[in-house]
Amino acid sequence: MADLQLIIGNYNYSSWSLRPWYYLTQQGMDFETVRISLFTETMEQEMSPYFSDGKVPVLRHGDLEIWDSLAIIEYLAELHPEVPGWPEARRERALARSLCAEMHSSFLGLRSAMPMNCRRSFPGFRPDPEAQRDIVRVFDLWNRCRRQHEAGGPWLFGRFSAADAMYAPVVMRLVSYRVRGGDLIDGYIETVYNSKAGQAWLKLAKAESEIIEEDEVDWPSEPI
């Protein structure tokens, strides 16, 4: 049994669960996944052992519990410094943390109009003005990072970091809703989506059968 245990929701829908799961998987860390189906009659009982106010994800490490995606990733970066979770330079670490904090607290228009749904594709989807504003802001952030660090690798800061894990659910949304952003952005989307962690998550999402109606948008769709 792995020392680290990550409690998550549905692979298809749970964007907050994806973030630490993506980080753990992409960094090659050993962990056990406990999956709890969200919004079911048994969810409250299944979540009752965890000190998280009934929310996912939760990381258990021995008798320690951490119950917030960004806090989990910060803890993992400290726990395994041999696989750095943040850029090496102080300036770049500050920028990466700024990106993560903005992802953590913002983009409500995008979240509302474009729920994560890894199994479906929405041809012809048109974001509303609030979602479109958020998309433009995300692309501005990504373009700034990629232009500065393109020579260092394909991730936001060249090498994979916590920032990439925090924005992985946005990538899943952009692919599902067929939103493109130009060569530099599309190249980054492909990096996240086609990564080891991205493809492993998608495989698990497509194997699920549960439907969460509140996370299904009223727009014609087709399987991915």
Buried (B, 14 or more C-beta within 10 A) or exposed (E): EEEBBBBBBBBBBBBBBBBBBBBBBBBEBEBEBBBBBBEEEEBEEBBEEBEBEEBBBBBBBEEEBBBBBBEBBBBBBEBBEEBBBBBEEEEBBEBBBEBBEBBBEEBEBBBEBBBBBBBBBBEEBEBEEBBBBBBEBBBEBBBEBBEBBEEEEBBBBBBBBBBBBBBBBBBBBBBBBEBEBEEBBEEBBBBBBEBEBBEBBBEBBEEBEEEBEEBEBEBEBEEB
